[in-house]
Amino acid sequence: MKSASLALALTILAASSAAGAEDSPAFKPVRVDEDYGYLRTVPHRTGFDRLRYISLGEEAYLSLGGEARWRVDASSAPRFGLGRETADTFALGRLLVSGDLHLGPAIRAYGELGLHRDLGKRAAPSPTDRDSLDAQVLFVDLTPATGWRLRLGRQELLLNPTQRFVAVREGPNIRQSFDGVRLTRTVGALKLDAFHLQPVVVSPGVFDDQRSRSQRFYGLYVATRLSALTSLDTYVLGLERDLVRFGSITGDERRISLGARLSGSAGALDYEAEGVAQGGRFAGRRIQAFAASAGGGYTLDRRWKPRLGLRLDLGSGDSDPTDQSLETFNPMFPKGAYFNETGLTSWGNLTALRASLGVTPARTVALEASYAIHRCRTGADAIYLQPLTPLVARCGGPSKDLGGATQLDGTWQVNRNFKLQGQLVRQTAGEALRVRVGKAVTFATLVTQVRF
């Protein structure tokens, strides 16, 4: 589809978005988690509700949905200007159309077609920029009994709201999909997910995306509530990758991650912490890596509900590339915009400290200003970009300082269907980058998103 067609679709949907019922539930990060079965008892459905529930019988119905997203990025120095990178401004367009078929309480089939385009990009398109018509999601759910669900096929995976290490990859143009099987068991506040998946490799042609033959991702994730305000998640995740490279060594990676996450609130205070230990083997070497995150905030009882936040993130790096141990933390399938939308910061070999101030001037508007400092944990390992791409082979030199990021974020949920988001980042180049002629980066993005 040409850019004009995508823009027209976006305009039409935006113009008609007011027809959606404002009291309907908010859209979810993973659209397959939405359930419009409640509309069966609504006698006079209006607006998009006519598409969200199309009756096919007493217990069967079809839901139709979709999304049009237009994103414009501008960067003064991609990759800190290293590798002869120059300033670039470009657009990314995404169009998704979905169908959700419920054949009674036991069988469900869900499909989502995607079309993705990049426009005006000076550099070569990344693997997540461009794809012709293809199946973004396509699975069958079997629910043999209450609390059980077996999902077979292509699916997205979201295990917790932070999406630190397993994300739907919302920031880039093409979201992350997996092919495989996932079994979910829910008992009260306890939810268990067991899965064996392979990431989908994007190819630019029509219906040619396939599962990776060289990667396997599996695990068990357990989430529960300790109290009304406190949640605890524990998990074990396995990642197998064939013929990958760390430093100058290429080999097979067999990595196991053991982790736990605690989150909650107490009055005006909110908190969240997560820790992961990784073991396994890579090219005959032991894997001994870790990551940790701890943060929280305090919301003042004042106009605009100001929230003061502080967060510390740590990801291990390899202290000696010549020994028999690999200590570089692998974030697996991370949220690329966790640090910011520039993609210039990854979990590998990192210490990051971030302070923030957020306000909500209106119920539908959120603003935040933040400042973060970034350092390498060890000079012997690389400086990594998202998700774990070496920018330079060694951070070592006169300093491990990677610089700081001053950031402004804004979100306006215009109505249920239409959202605007923006981010402005000034990321300085610390001494570890300046000695390699790295430059400071000014980055801006504006995202227009319509869902129905």
Secondary structure, 3 states (H helix, E strand, C coil): CCHHHHHHHHHHHHHHHHHCCCCCCCCCCCHHHCCCHHHHHCCCCCCCHHHHCEECCCCEEEEEEEEEEEEEEEECCHHHHHHHCCCEEEEEEEEEEEEEEEECCCEEEEEEEEEEEEECCCCCCCCCCCEEEEEEEEEEEECCCCCEEEEEEEECCCCCCCCCCECCCCCCCCCCCEEEEEEEEEECCEEEEEEEEEEEECCCCCCCCEECCCEEEEEEEEEEEEECCEEEEEEEEEEEEEEEEECCEEEEEEEEEEEEEEEEEECCEEEEEEEEEEEEEECCEEEEEEEEEEEEEEECCCCCCCEEEEEEEEECCCCCCCCCEECCCCCCECCCCCCCCCCCCCCCCEEEEEEEEEEEEECCEEEEEEEEEEECCCCCCCEEECCCEEEECCCCCCCCEEEEEEEEEEEEECCCCEEEEEEEEEECCCHHHHCCCCCCEEEEEEEEEEEC
